């Protein structure tokens, strides 16, 4: 696998000021942003102490997405037709070989983007594309606007309302193409449009398009027939269709995650398998068998070799990306059956430094697992049904002067 340059590590910053002395203090902060399955709130929890920091009110229950920088969390409230932005209160200032951490109170920024049936959220190079299924419209803004509480957006319209997706890719937008005969069904391809909204090239076929991810400079869309692999090229995005090999059993990916530090993609493939996609390998697709049906999975942004999968028997599994197999497992919860509605309250995974955190909505708890020993180390009680979760944080230095 090709290793990517990781984000600049947080190092010591000791700067002499012209008229004052500056004293550096090492700080580590990790915050968990947890939405409730039934209540319109985000609970903000200190991942190191387990204490609740604040509760941020929303218009409706939300799915949560953090920005790559960790400065902002978006709450997609499908039932309330709203997307809200929250500042995490954790900011890193990169100086190349060192950096600072600034810690302030989390808050709603005031940015609220209204629209019918918000669904997919995609970030690429600091720009966020929010797709509204009920309108067939992508609304695009950048991180600075979201932090400043602005609501002005750039709109890109698809051919018709549908369960779609959009992604900014340099000067272009990749926009899902609806099934014109059956708009209620999944999209059938990707259309590339330029900054003026004009189509560039032909529509790239991708039947039953559902699932997108970025790893390094590559972007992937999942199709019933395989994947669309998107690369940057001189004349705009270069899009290649790669079919699933005949050696794979019947199936398809519908959710994709991009690796951090290692360039790969991880997706579902049937109810009890994961698929590893390595664009640099001759054997691009590898399956990882799970002991029972999958509930949720996540990549580890700090330990690039690993990802995690939670299965309906209540176990969390460590996935060794390089070996292509399950490495360790730990029992955390009572069983969570995948029978029933797709949106029923079930566990979700986040990684907060050296801790893996798993929500347990039916027990009103967050379970903590040590990332090295892969042993359960504790619980955090949280009222309601803690559901979607993202983690933000890291280490750096703060400076006091005298």
Residue pairs with C-beta under 8 A, 6 or more apart in sequence:
1 262
1 263
1 264
1 278
1 280
1 281
1 321
1 322
2 216
2 262
2 263
2 280
3 261
3 262
3 263
3 304
4 215
4 216
4 260
4 261
4 262
4 263
6 260
6 261
6 304
8 94
8 96
8 97
8 99
9 99
10 92
10 98
10 99
10 101
10 394
10 395
10 396
11 97
11 98
11 99
12 24
12 26
12 98
12 397
13 24
13 95
13 98
13 99
13 100
13 396
13 397
13 399
14 22
14 24
14 397
15 22
15 399
16 22
17 401
20 401
20 402
21 401
21 402
22 399
22 400
22 401
23 399
23 400
23 401
23 402
24 397
24 398
24 399
25 397
25 398
25 399
25 400
26 395
26 396
26 397
27 101
27 103
27 395
27 396
27 397
27 398
28 48
28 353
28 393
28 394
28 395
29 46
29 48
29 90
29 101
29 103
29 393
29 394
29 395
30 46
30 47
30 48
30 352
30 353
30 355
30 391
30 392
30 393
30 394
31 44
31 45
31 46
31 47
31 53
31 88
31 89
31 90
31 106
31 352
31 391
31 392
31 393
32 44
32 45
32 46
32 47
32 350
32 352
32 357
32 366
32 389
32 390
32 391
33 42
33 43
33 44
33 64
33 66
33 73
33 86
33 88
33 106
33 389
33 390
33 391
33 392
34 42
34 43
34 44
34 45
34 64
34 359
34 366
34 382
34 386
34 387
34 388
34 389
35 41
35 42
35 43
35 58
35 61
35 62
35 63
35 64
35 75
35 386
35 387
35 388
35 389
36 43
36 61
36 384
36 385
36 386
36 387
37 61
37 345
37 361
37 384
37 385
37 386
37 387
38 61
38 384
38 385
39 61
39 384
39 385
40 57
40 58
40 59
40 60
40 61
40 62
40 77
40 80
41 55
41 56
41 57
41 58
41 384
42 55
42 56
42 58
42 62
42 64
42 73
42 75
42 86
43 52
43 54
43 55
43 382
43 384
43 386
44 52
44 53
44 54
44 55
44 56
44 106
45 51
45 52
45 53
45 366
45 380
45 382
46 52
46 53
47 352
47 353
47 355
47 357
47 391
47 393
50 378
50 380
52 382
53 105
53 106
54 105
54 106
56 86
56 106
56 107
56 108
57 108
58 75
58 77
58 80
58 82
58 84
59 77
59 80
59 82
59 84
59 112
60 77
60 78
60 79
60 80
60 82
61 77
61 79
61 387
62 75
62 76
62 77
62 84
62 388
63 75
63 76
63 78
63 121
63 388
64 73
64 74
64 75
64 76
64 388
64 389
64 390
65 73
65 74
65 76
65 121
65 123
65 390
66 72
66 73
66 74
66 88
66 390
66 391
66 392
67 73
67 74
67 123
67 126
67 128
67 143
68 123
68 126
69 92
69 126
69 143
70 88
70 90
70 92
70 392
70 393
70 394
71 87
71 88
71 90
71 91
71 143
71 147
72 85
72 86
72 87
72 88
72 109
72 143
72 146
72 147
73 85
73 86
73 88
73 390
73 392
74 83
74 84
74 85
74 86
74 121
74 128
74 130
74 146
75 83
75 84
75 85
75 86
76 83
76 118
76 119
76 121
76 130
77 83
77 84
77 118
78 117
78 118
78 119
81 114
81 115
81 116
81 117
81 118
81 134
82 112
82 113
82 114
82 115
82 118
83 112
83 113
83 114
83 115
83 118
83 121
83 130
84 108
84 111
84 112
84 113
85 108
85 109
85 110
85 111
85 112
85 146
85 147
85 149
86 106
86 107
86 108
86 109
87 104
87 106
87 107
87 108
87 109
87 147
88 106
88 392
89 103
89 104
89 105
89 106
89 107
90 101
90 102
90 103
90 392
90 393
90 394
91 101
91 102
91 104
92 99
92 100
92 101
92 102
92 394
92 396
93 99
93 100
93 102
98 397
99 396
99 397
100 396
100 397
100 398
100 399
101 394
101 395
101 396
101 397
101 398
102 398
103 398
109 146
109 147
109 148
109 149
110 149
110 151
111 141
111 145
111 146
111 148
111 149
111 150
111 151
112 151
113 130
113 139
113 141
113 151
113 153
115 130
115 132
115 134
115 135
115 137
115 139
116 132
116 133
116 134
116 135
116 161
117 132
117 133
117 134
117 135
118 130
118 131
118 132
118 133
119 131
119 132
119 133
119 163
119 164
119 165
120 130
120 131
120 164
120 165
120 166
120 212
121 128
121 129
121 130
121 131
122 128
122 129
122 131
122 165
122 166
122 167
122 168
122 212
123 129
123 214
124 167
124 168
124 169
124 214
124 219
125 168
125 170
126 142
126 143
127 140
127 141
127 142
127 143
127 168
128 140
128 141
128 142
128 143
128 146
129 138
129 139
129 140
129 165
129 166
129 167
129 168
129 173
130 138
130 139
130 140
130 153
131 137
131 138
131 164
131 165
131 166
131 176
132 138
132 139
133 161
133 162
133 163
133 164
134 161
135 161
136 157
136 158
136 159
136 160
136 161
136 162
136 164
136 178
137 155
137 156
137 157
137 158
138 155
138 156
138 157
138 158
138 164
138 166
138 173
138 175
139 153
139 154
139 155
140 153
140 154
140 155
140 156
140 166
140 168
140 173
141 150
141 152
141 153
141 154
145 152
156 166
156 173
156 175
156 193
156 197
157 197
158 164
158 166
158 175
158 176
158 177
158 178
158 191
159 177
159 178
159 180
160 178
160 180
160 183
161 178
161 183
162 176
162 178
162 179
162 183
162 184
162 185
162 186
162 187
163 186
163 187
163 210
164 175
164 176
164 178
164 187
165 176
165 187
165 209
165 212
165 221
166 173
166 174
166 175
166 176
167 173
167 174
167 212
167 219
168 174
169 192
169 219
169 230
169 232
169 237
170 232
170 236
170 237
171 194
171 195
171 236
172 192
172 193
172 194
172 195
172 200
172 236
172 237
173 192
173 193
174 190
174 191
174 192
174 219
174 221
174 230
174 237
175 190
175 191
175 192
175 193
176 187
176 189
176 190
176 191
176 209
177 187
177 188
177 189
177 190
177 191
177 203
177 209
178 187
178 188
179 185
179 186
179 187
179 188
185 208
186 207
186 208
186 209
186 210
187 206
187 208
187 209
187 210
188 205
188 206
188 207
188 208
188 209
189 203
189 204
189 205
189 206
189 207
189 209
190 203
190 204
190 206
190 209
190 221
190 228
190 239
191 199
191 203
191 204
192 199
192 200
192 201
192 204
192 236
192 237
192 239
193 199
193 200
194 200
194 236
200 236
201 236
204 228
204 239
204 241
205 223
205 241
206 221
206 223
206 225
206 228
206 241
207 223
207 224
207 225
208 223
208 224
208 252
209 221
209 222
209 223
210 222
210 254
210 255
211 221
211 222
211 253
211 254
211 255
211 256
211 267
212 219
212 220
212 221
212 222
212 256
213 219
213 220
213 256
213 257
213 258
213 265
213 267
214 220
214 258
215 258
215 259
215 260
215 263
215 264
215 265
216 258
216 263
217 231
217 232
218 229
218 230
218 231
218 258
218 263
218 279
219 229
219 230
220 227
220 228
220 229
220 230
220 256
220 258
220 265
220 277
221 227
221 228
221 230
221 256
222 252
222 253
222 254
222 255
222 256
222 267
223 241
223 252
224 252
225 241
225 243
225 244
225 252
226 241
226 242
226 243
226 244
227 241
227 242
227 253
227 265
227 277
228 239
228 240
228 241
228 242
229 239
229 240
229 241
229 242
229 279
230 237
230 238
230 239
231 237
231 238
231 240
232 238
242 284
244 251
244 252
244 285
245 284
245 285
248 269
248 275
248 285
248 287
249 270
249 287
251 269
251 270
251 273
252 269
253 267
253 268
253 269
253 275
254 267
254 268
255 267
255 268
256 265
256 266
256 267
256 277
257 265
257 266
257 267
257 297
257 298
257 299
257 307
258 264
258 265
258 299
259 265
259 266
259 299
259 304
259 307
259 321
260 299
260 300
260 301
260 304
261 301
261 304
262 304
262 305
262 321
262 322
263 278
263 279
263 280
264 276
264 277
264 278
264 279
264 321
265 276
265 277
265 279
266 274
266 275
266 276
266 277
266 297
266 299
266 307
266 319
266 321
267 274
267 275
267 277
268 274
268 275
268 294
268 297
269 275
269 287
271 293
271 294
271 338
272 289
272 290
272 291
272 292
272 293
272 294
272 311
273 287
273 288
273 289
273 290
273 294
274 287
274 288
274 290
274 294
274 297
274 309
274 319
275 285
275 286
275 287
275 288
276 285
276 286
276 287
276 288
276 321
276 324
277 284
277 285
278 284
278 286
286 324
288 309
288 319
288 324
288 325
288 326
289 326
290 309
290 311
290 317
290 326
291 311
291 313
291 315
291 317
291 329
292 311
292 312
292 313
293 311
293 312
293 338
294 309
294 310
294 311
294 312
294 338
295 310
295 311
295 312
295 336
295 338
295 346
295 347
296 309
296 310
296 346
296 347
296 348
296 349
297 307
297 308
297 309
297 310
297 319
297 349
298 307
298 308
298 349
298 350
298 351
299 306
299 307
299 308
300 306
300 307
300 308
300 351
300 356
300 371
301 351
302 351
302 353
302 354
302 371
303 371
304 321
305 320
305 321
305 322
306 318
306 319
306 320
306 321
306 327
306 371
307 318
307 319
307 321
308 316
308 317
308 318
308 319
308 349
308 351
308 356
309 316
309 317
309 319
309 326
310 316
310 317
310 332
310 347
310 348
310 349
310 358
311 317
312 335
312 336
312 337
312 338
313 335
314 331
314 332
314 333
314 334
314 335
314 336
315 329
315 330
315 331
315 332
316 329
316 330
316 332
316 349
316 356
316 358
316 369
317 326
317 328
317 329
318 326
318 327
318 328
318 329
318 374
319 325
319 326
319 327
320 326
320 327
328 374
329 374
330 369
330 374
330 375
330 376
332 347
332 358
332 360
332 367
332 369
332 376
333 347
333 358
333 360
333 363
333 367
334 362
334 363
336 346
336 347
336 362
338 346
345 361
345 362
345 385
345 387
346 361
347 358
347 359
347 360
347 361
348 358
348 359
348 387
348 388
348 389
349 356
349 357
349 358
349 389
350 356
350 357
350 389
350 390
350 391
351 357
351 371
351 391
352 391
352 393
353 371
353 391
353 393
353 394
354 370
354 371
354 372
355 368
355 369
355 370
355 371
355 377
356 368
356 369
356 370
356 371
357 366
357 367
357 368
357 369
357 389
357 391
358 366
358 367
358 369
359 365
359 366
359 367
359 386
359 387
359 388
359 389
360 366
360 367
360 386
361 385
361 386
361 387
362 385
364 381
364 382
364 383
364 384
364 385
364 386
365 379
365 380
365 381
365 382
365 386
366 379
366 380
366 382
366 386
366 389
367 376
367 378
367 379
368 376
368 377
368 378
368 379
368 380
369 375
369 376
369 377
370 376
370 377
